[in-house]
Amino acid sequence: MSQKLLQPKILLLVGMMGVGKTSLGRMLARRLHLPFVDSDKEIERMTGFTISDLFARYGENEFRTGEEKVMERLLNGTPCVLSSGGGAFLSEKTRKIAKEKAVSVWIKAGADVISGRTEGRTHRPLVPSMDNQQVIERLVKECYPLYAEADLTIESFDEHPSKTVVRLLKELENHNVISPYIPFQEHK
């Protein structure tokens, strides 16, 4: 028997870039038979620009204003697994809507894990290839107190995402967000 949501809410994955929100979100959505939505991809689809292009063209403040509007629309949508951009949950307005419409899950990783996963990637607008570790450590100090407002926290270690998803499913089950897993049993 497959697991399902016990309330019609959105499962919102929040956390820093590189913690695995997209990979985990896709796997979680498949396991729960829910649609998967990536807020960054939704922004790119709507604007026709990459996130890096939007940052370069409009600056971070203007980008965050637009991101806030997209998050509001998505959080008021139908149940899904929603992977948010790294800065989306930093918005007080987004956190407030999420408290009402979603179960937020902070995917938490150490600065060393994030640095290793983001090093050399050019599509991350806030992490230049130089001084990657220093930027990550600064962002961790700034962002983690706000991510800690999420309903649940799951650690993202240097492990295969499927192992993290199993731990995440168990956490969701323990907090009565999803139905318990009941293995298929043959009738005799």
C-alpha positions in Angstrom: 0.0 0.0 0.0 1.5 3.4 -1.0 1.7 6.2 1.5 -0.4 9.4 1.0 -0.9 12.8 2.5 -3.2 12.9 5.5 -4.1 16.5 4.9 -4.3 18.3 1.5 -1.2 20.4 2.1 1.9 21.1 0.0 5.2 19.5 1.1 7.6 22.4 0.9 11.3 21.6 0.8 13.5 24.5 1.9 17.2 25.0 2.5 20.4 26.1 0.9 21.4 25.5 -2.7 23.1 22.2 -3.1 21.4 20.4 -0.2 19.4 18.2 -2.6 16.0 19.7 -2.6 15.3 19.0 -6.2 16.6 15.4 -6.2 14.9 14.6 -3.0 11.7 16.4 -4.1 11.4 14.4 -7.3 12.0 11.1 -5.4 9.5 12.0 -2.7 6.9 13.1 -5.2 7.2 9.7 -7.0 6.9 7.8 -3.7 3.8 9.8 -2.6 2.2 9.9 -6.1 2.2 13.7 -6.1 3.2 16.3 -8.7 6.7 17.8 -8.3 7.2 21.5 -8.7 10.6 23.3 -8.6 10.0 27.0 -7.9 13.2 28.1 -9.7 12.2 26.2 -12.8 8.7 27.8 -12.6 10.3 31.2 -12.4 12.5 30.4 -15.4 9.5 29.1 -17.4 7.5 32.2 -16.6 10.2 34.7 -17.4 12.2 33.0 -20.1 15.4 33.7 -18.2 17.7 31.6 -16.0 17.9 32.5 -12.4 21.5 33.7 -12.9 20.3 35.9 -15.8 17.5 37.4 -13.6 19.9 38.2 -10.8 22.3 39.8 -13.3 19.6 41.8 -15.1 17.4 42.9 -12.1 19.5 42.4 -9.0 18.7 40.2 -6.0 16.1 42.5 -4.4 13.9 42.7 -7.6 14.4 38.9 -8.1 13.2 38.2 -4.5 10.1 40.3 -5.0 9.2 38.3 -8.0 10.1 35.0 -6.3 7.8 35.9 -3.4 4.9 36.3 -5.8 5.6 33.0 -7.4 5.9 31.2 -4.1 2.6 32.7 -3.0 0.9 31.4 -6.1 2.5 27.9 -5.7 1.7 27.7 -2.0 -1.9 28.5 -2.7 -2.1 25.7 -5.3 -3.0 22.0 -5.0 -1.0 19.5 -3.0 2.4 18.7 -4.4 6.0 18.4 -3.4 7.5 21.9 -3.9 11.2 22.5 -4.0 11.9 26.1 -3.2 14.9 28.2 -4.3 17.5 28.7 -1.6 16.4 32.2 -0.7 12.6 31.7 -1.0 12.0 30.7 2.7 13.9 33.8 3.9 10.9 35.9 3.0 8.7 36.5 6.0 5.6 36.6 3.8 6.5 33.2 2.3 7.1 31.7 5.7 3.7 32.9 6.9 1.9 31.4 3.9 3.8 28.2 4.3 2.8 27.9 7.9 -0.9 27.9 6.8 -0.7 26.0 3.5 2.2 23.7 3.7 4.3 21.4 5.8 7.8 22.8 5.4 10.8 20.6 5.6 14.3 22.1 6.1 16.8 20.0 4.2 19.9 20.8 6.3 23.5 20.2 5.3 26.8 21.3 6.7 28.8 24.0 4.9 31.4 21.4 3.8 28.7 19.3 2.1 27.1 22.3 0.4 30.5 23.6 -0.8 31.4 20.3 -2.3 28.1 20.0 -4.1 28.2 23.6 -5.5 31.9 24.1 -6.3 32.5 24.9 -9.9 28.8 25.2 -10.8 28.1 28.4 -12.7 24.2 28.4 -12.4 24.3 29.3 -8.7 24.0 33.2 -8.6 25.1 33.6 -5.0 28.1 31.3 -5.0 31.0 32.4 -7.2 33.6 29.9 -8.2 36.1 31.8 -6.1 35.8 31.8 -2.3 33.0 29.2 -2.5 33.6 28.0 1.1 33.6 31.5 2.6 30.4 32.5 0.8 28.7 29.3 1.9 29.7 29.8 5.5 28.4 33.4 5.5 25.1 32.2 4.0 24.8 29.4 6.6 25.1 32.0 9.4 22.5 34.3 7.8 20.0 31.7 6.6 19.9 28.8 9.1 18.0 30.8 11.8 15.2 31.3 9.3 15.3 27.8 7.9 14.9 26.6 11.5 11.4 28.0 11.4 10.4 25.1 9.2 8.0 22.5 10.6 10.5 19.6 10.2 14.3 19.2 9.7 16.1 16.4 7.9 19.8 16.2 7.6 21.3 15.8 4.2 24.6 13.9 4.5 27.0 12.8 1.8 24.8 9.8 1.0 22.7 8.6 -1.9 19.4 10.7 -2.0 17.3 7.5 -1.8 18.6 7.0 1.8 17.7 10.6 2.7 14.2 10.1 1.2 13.6 7.0 3.3 14.5 9.0 6.5 12.3 11.9 5.3 9.4 9.6 4.7 9.8 8.2 8.2 9.9 11.7 9.7 6.7 12.7 7.7 5.0 9.5 9.0 6.1 10.1 12.6 4.6 13.6 12.4 1.3 12.4 11.0 1.8 14.1 7.7 1.6 11.0 5.6 0.0 7.6 6.2 2.1 4.8 7.6 3.8 2.5 5.2 2.1 -0.9 5.1 4.0 -3.5 3.1 2.1 -5.6 0.6 1.1 -8.9 2.1 -0.4 -11.8 0.2 -3.6 -13.4 1.4 -3.4 -17.0 2.2 
